[in-house]
Amino acid sequence: MRTIALTSLLLAPLAAIQAVEPVPNAPEGTYDLVVYGDSAAAVSAAVQAQRSGLSVVLVNSTGFLGGMTCSGLSASDIFHRDAVGGIARELYQRIGRHYGQTYVDYFEPHVAQQQIDALVSESKVEVALNEQLDRRTGVRQQGRRIVAISTLSGKTYRGRIFIDASYTGDLMAAAGVSYTVGREGNARYGETLNGAQRGDTKPRTHYTQGDKDHFIRKVDPYIQPGNPASGLLPGIHAAQPVDGEGDHRIQAYNYRLCMTTEVANRLPIEQPAGYREADHELLLRNFEAGDLRLPALIHKLPAGKVDWNSMHAVGTDFVGANWDYPEADDDTRRRIEQQHEFYIRGHLWTLANHPRVPEVIRQQAARYGLCRDEFAGNAGWPPMLYIREARRMVSDYVMTEADCKAQRSAPEPIALASFGMDSHAVRYFVTAAGFAERDGVIWQVPPHPYGISYRSIVPRVGECENLLVPVCLSATHVAHGSIRMEPVFMELGQAAALAASIGIAERVPVQEVAYAKLRAALEASGLPVDWTPRP
């Protein structure tokens, strides 16, 4: 772990949100708010800013809006619908109307894209697509304030306040804000689920989901079975983790695939060029050891489609291949993305075709293919790697396991989270007994929805005064694993824009925005901040 410090909830009437008058005498071409990001949180922030009367530009680093909400993460993982409000709830209501329902949070990717695009268009938000931040020299600052950002294309965007709604926290890092990458040790914040979490040292009930994401059979990890001198299979590490010890490692990434069994709409999974059986030897040995589970978490979507996610011992998560991603340069990130796609295509082909895979698994897997009518410009493959975590800000209030477990209440709450404290595998390692095991898997569900502090989306007092960070917010690895759901990110993005409007109107740093005023704006926008159980 590294800490880096450089220098019925219905939407309230929008009219209830007071518009902010532009600040006079600003340099020409300056926006009230510059939103940088590739997420649905960036969309909700920009839309809210426009509705609040701010001049705003959404600088999006990709060629499409909506981030993972429109890139295959179609099962929104909402445990309590009543905990979701504001623009996020509005989006799910819009999607619901498309399907003839009032509210839908399991949807086809192209439907989410249509509704996100329509929301932005109707709000008349200015959008700049395919504009990546120049992370070396593109953040211009005066004292503790950002005055402008520049992109690799040479465009410059000046603003009074900035929001970093990216999945990687690039603007935050370039602005010199304190952040961390990796897992804190349990002792750092008095947690129990942080740091290394060996799958072979705790009762499986520790995770409340039994054996779901662990090896349930003894699997040999060596190139030549039984011969340690032959070396380890790809992706397996010899060093054994120490339970609860912090490190720089992060949970696995994958692509969230939209798949179908409908023959007319199905694109078969071909063997990728350069396929290497060795890359999938651990999967094959796991089957041969007797684990006959299809290694996929499959959520049903409309129109005969599914959201295909990783599950069990060896799935589509490319475990350990993403550790460098948060701090990597753009070229290295593209290479890591390509490696993930190559691995996952090979994994899917192996499941459906390899003779060492049990026939029952091959028959199940062969029924599925990518969808002809999704991501048509990319042959059915989603455009965005699922970045489950990257950088995380370290602010004056760090959300921790205690917040999730209702052992304390976060001050100045601005949104609610309710998903389980969740981490996918971080690495494979060899146990003392000489078998493959997983490190990093956690899963515990909070007792009820809990508040996320405003202090966790603004930098420390004394650091950048005009930046809000709703995605790479100040949270430990454990707490971030619960908070990191798309609807929650959208709510945090909207809350950040409301705070920005108050900061501009009051001419104060974001750290000094009066919570009473922000709370009133949140309530007027239909954003719940306190949990009251409903029938």
N, C-alpha and C positions, 0 to 999 in steps of 0.2 A: 504494500500500500504506500502510495506517495502523496504527499500534500504539497502543492506547488503554489507559492505566493510570489508573483512577479511584482515590479515597482507597484294533495294533488298539487303537484308542482307544475303549474301552467306558466308559460312565459308571461311576465308582467308586461304591460304596455310599454313599448319602446319610448314613448313620449315621456315616461317617468324618469328617464335618464337625461339629465341636463346637459345640453351641448356646451362645448367649451369654445370660447372666442379665441381665434388665433392670436398669438403673442405678436405685437407690432415690432417693426424695426428688425426683423430677422433677415439674414442674408438671402438673396434671391435663390430659389431652388431648394430651400430648406423645408423639410417636412416636419410636422409636429411629431410624428412617430415613424420610425423606420423599423419594420419587422423583418428580421432575417431568419429564414428557416425553411425546412422541407417537410413540415409536419402538418397534421390537421390543427394542432395548436396554433401554428402560424396563421392559418386561415381564420380561426375563431378570433384571434387577437386583432387581425386586420379588419375583419367585418365589424367587430365591436368598436374599434377606433373610428371607423367611418360613421357608424350610427351615433357615436358620441360627438360628432362634429369635428373630429380631428382631420387634418390632412395627413394621409398615410400612404406608404408604398410597401408592398409585400415583395421582398427580394427573395426569390425562391431558387435554390441551387440546383433543382432538377427541372425536367421538362413537363412536369404535371403537378397539380395541386393535391393536397390531402394526405401526403405521406403514406404510412402503412395502412391507414383507413381505406385507401384506394389501391393498395398494392398487395392484396391477398389476405390481410388480417381482417377477415370478414366476420369472425366470431368475436364480438366486442368484449366478452368476458365481464359482463355487468352482473354483479351479484345482487345489487339492490337498485332497481330502476328508480325508486324514489330518491336516491342519492344523486341522480343525474339531472342537471337542469341547464338553463341558459341555451346557448347556441348548440351545444352538444345534443341536448334533448330536441331542439328544433330540427337538427339534422336527421335524427332517428324518426321523428314524426314525418318529415318530408319523404324519407325512404319508405316509411309505412304507407303513406298515401300512394306511392308508386305501386305497391302490392295490394292496394285496397284495404289496408289496415290502418290503425291509428298510430302504431309505433312498432318499428322493427329494428333490432340491433344484430340480426344475423342476415347477411345480404350478399348479393352478387357484387363483385368489385366494380363492374362498369356502372351499376346503379348508384353506388356511392359516389363514383366519379361524376356522374351526371348531376347529382344533387349538390355536391361540393362546388362544381363549376357554376351551376345556376345560382347558388347562394352568393358566390363572389361576384358574379355578373350583375345580379339584381342589386347588390350593395354598392356597385360602381367603385370597387376597390381597384386602385392602380396596381398592376402586377408586372413584375419583371422575372421571366423564366430563364432557366439555364444561366444564372449569374452566381458563380462561386466566389466566395470571399477570398481576397488575396490575403492569406493568413500570415505572410511575412511582413508586408509593409502596408496592408490595406486598412488598418485601423488608425485613424488620426485622432489624437487626444490633446486636450488642453487641461492641465491639472488633473482633476479626478473625473473629467467628463469626456465622453466620446463626442467628437464634433462631426465626423464623417467616416463612412466606410467605402472602400473601393473594391471592385471585383476584378477577376482575372481578365475580363474583357476591357478593362480600363474605365468602366463607368463608376461614378462617384455619387453617393447618396448622403446628403447632410440631414441631420435631424436634431431635435431637442431631446428626445428620449428614444432609446433603442430597446428592442426586445430580441433576445437570442432564443428562438424557438426551434433550433436545430436539434437533431438527435445526438450530435457529437459535441456540442458546446464550443464550436470553433470561435465564434465572436467573443464569448466569455473569456476563453483562454487568451486570445490575442489582445484583449483589453487589460490583461494583468490581474484578473480576478482569481482569488484562491480557489483551487479545486483539487480533487483527488481522482485517482484511477485505481480500481481494484477493490479488494475486500479488506475492510478494517478488521483488526483482531477483536475478538469478543470483549477483551478487557478495555478497549478504547472508550466505548460508550455503555458498558455494562450490559452487553447483549449475550444471547445464547446461540443464535443462528448465524452469526457472522463468521468470517474467516473460513479456514478449511473445514469441510463437513464430509468426513469419510463415510462411505456407504457400508463399511464393514465393522464399525466400532460402536454404533448406537442401535438400540432396538428399532425395528422398522416403524413402530408406532410413533417414534420421534417425529416422523414426517406426516403423520395422520393420513397417509395414502398408501400405507403398506409397501409392497414391492414394486409399485407402478414404474418407477424410474431407476431401478437398480438391476444388477445381475441377479438372477434367481437360480443360475446354474454355475458350476465351476468351469471357467473358460481359461484355457492356456494362453498366455500373452506372448510367448516366444516364437520367433520365426520358425525354428524347428521345435515342435512341441516337446516340452520336457527338458530342453537344452538352453539354459540361461546364457551360455557362451555364444549362442547364435544371434543374439540381439533381440530387440523387442519389435513387435509389429508396429506399423505406422501409427503415430498419435498416442502411444502409451509411454508413460514416464516411469523411470526406475525409482526416483526418490519418493518416499512415502510422506504424504502431508501430515502435519501435526494439527490435530483437531483444534479449531478456534483460532489458529494463527493467521494473521493477516498477510496479504501478498498483493502483487500487482495484477493478478489474474482476474478475468471477467467471465461471466457466464456465456455459453455458446450462442452463436448466431445461426440462423438458417434463412431460407426463403419460405414464406407462407404461400403455399400453392393452392390455386383454385383448380380442383380436379372434377371429373365427371365420369360416370359409367354409361352415359347416354351415347350410344354408338355414333349417331349422326353428328354429335358435337365433340367427339373425342379425338384428340391428337395422341397417337401412340408415343410412348417414351422410347426413344432410340438409344442404342448404346453410344455413349459419347466417344468422339475420336480420341484416341490415346488412352482408352479405358485400361485400368490396371486392377487386376483381381486382388492384388495385395492391399489396395486401399480399402477393401471390403472384407478382408480376411477375418477381422474381429466379428463382424456380422455373421459370416458363414459359420464360424466356430461356435458362436452363441446358439445358432439354430441346431448345429450338430450336437451340442451339449444338452439339448432338450427343451430350450425355450421356444415354444411354438406360438408365441404371440406376434401378431402383425404389429410392427414397431411404428405405429402411427396413431395420433389422436385426431379422430375424424369428426368434424362438426358438420351436420347437415345444413345446407343452404337452399334457397329456392331454386327452382328450375332444374332439379336433379343434380345439383353441384354440391361439392363439399369443400371445406377448408381443411387442408391436410397439414398437420403439425407433427413435430417430433414427439416420440413417446418410447418408453421402455429403455432397454439397455443400450441399443445402438440404432438410432433413428436418423432423421435428416439433419439434426444438429451436427455441425462439423466441429466437434469438441476440441478446444485448444488451438484452433487455427486463426482465432480472431484477437489474440492478446495484444497485438501491436496496432490494431485498427484505430483506437481512439486518438493516438498521438501521431499516426502515420501521415505522410504527405499524400497528396491526391493520387499520384501514380501508384503508390503502394496500396492505397485503399482499393483502387480499381483492380489491382492484381488479387487482393484478398477476396474481393467479390467474385471474380472469375473462378478462383479456386473453390469457393463455396458452391457455385453453380455446377462446376465440373464434378465435385464430390456428390452432390445431391442427385444429379442426373444419373451418375453411375450407381448410386444407392438404389434408386427406383428401378433402373434396368435390372440390377441384380435381383431384387425382390421378385420381379415378374418372370425372369428368364434363367437364372443360373441353376444348373442341375443340382448343386449342393443345397439349394433352398428347398425346404419341404414342399411337396406338391400342394398341400392345402394353402400355404402362404403364396405360392406362385399363382394359384388360381384366383385368390383374393386380389393380389396386387395387379394382375394382368387385366382386371376389369376396369381399372382406372387409367385415365389419360388427362392431359391438359385440355383446356376448353378452347375450341376454335373461336368462340365469341368473347373471350377475355384476353386482354393485352394482345390484340390482333397484330399490332406492329412489332411484337416481339415473340411471335409464334406461341402465344399462350403463357410465356414465362413472365412472372411479375418483375417490374422494373427496379424494385428497391430491396436491398438486403435488410432483413429484420435485425436492427441494431437494438438488442434488448437493454444494453447499458453501455455507456462510454465514459466520458468525464462526468463528474458530479461536483457541483459547486460546494464549497465549504463556507458557510455563512454564519451569522450570529446565532441562528437557530438551525440545528441539524435534526431533521426528522429521523427517528430511530425506532427500533423494535418496540420500545416502551409506548410510543404513540400508537403504533398499530395494535398493540395488545390492550389498549385502554388503561395502561398503568399510569399514564399522565395525559393531560389534554394540551394540545398545541395551542399557544397563544395566537390571537388574531387570525382565526381560521378563515380561509377564502374558498375552500372547496372540500368535498368529501371523497375519501377513497374507501374501498371495501374489499378489494381482491386479496387473495391469499398472499402472504409473504412467500415469494416464489423465486427460485433460481433454478435454471436448467444446469446441466453438468458443466463443470469448469475444466476438468481434466480426467483422463484415464490414468491409473497408476497400478503398480503391482503390489499386492498384499504380501505380508510376511510369509503366508502359506504358498505364494507363487501363483496367484490367480489375478485376473483382471478385475478391477473395481472402479467405481466412479467417485469423484470428489465434487462437492459443491451443491448437490441437490437439496433444496429445502422446500417445504410447503406447509404452512400453517395459516389457517383462516382467522382473521380478526373476529372478535366477538360481535362486533357491529361496526357500521361505518364510522370513520373518525376524521377529524378535521386536519387540514394541511395549513401550516402557518404561513402568513404573508412573509414573515422573516426568512422563510426558506426559499423564496424566489427573488430576493434582493441581495446584493453583495453585502459583505460586512461594512459596518460604519467605518469610514476612512478609506474604503476602496471606491470603485466606480459609482458615481452618484446618479447616473442617468441610464442605467441598464437593468432590465428585468429578465429573469431566466426561468421560464415556467416548465421546461422539459428536463434539462440537466440541472435540476434544482438541488438544493442542499439536503441530502438524505444519505444515510448509510446504504451500503449494498443491500441489506435486508429490507429496509423501509422502501427504498426505491423499487425493489422487486414487487412490492404491493401497489405502490403508487402508479407504476408505469403503464397504466391502461390508457388507450386512446381517448375515451370519453373524459377521463380525469385530466389528461393533458389539455384537451380542448377547454375544459373549465378553467384550468390554470392560465391558459393563454388569454381567455376572455377577462379573467380577473386582473391579469397584468395590464391589459389595455385600459381597463377602468382605473387602475391605479395611475397609469400614465396620464390619463386625462385630468385627474386631480392634481398630480404633480405639476403639470403644465399650468393649470388654472391658478394654483397656489404659488407657483414659482419656487418649489422646494425640491430637494433631492428625493429620490424614490424611497430612501430610508426614513424620510420625515413625513411621508403621506399619512394624514390622520386616519386612523383605522375607523373611527366612527363614520366618517364620510365615505370611506371605501365600503364599509359594511352596508350602508344605506344604498349605495350603487349596486352592490352585489344582490341585495334583496330585490331591488327594482328590476334587475335583469333576470330574476328567476333562478339565481344560483344558490343552492342550499349550502349552508355552512354549519348547521347543527343537525344532529340526527334525532328525529322523532319517529319511532316506529309507526307504521301505518298498516291498516288491515290489508 
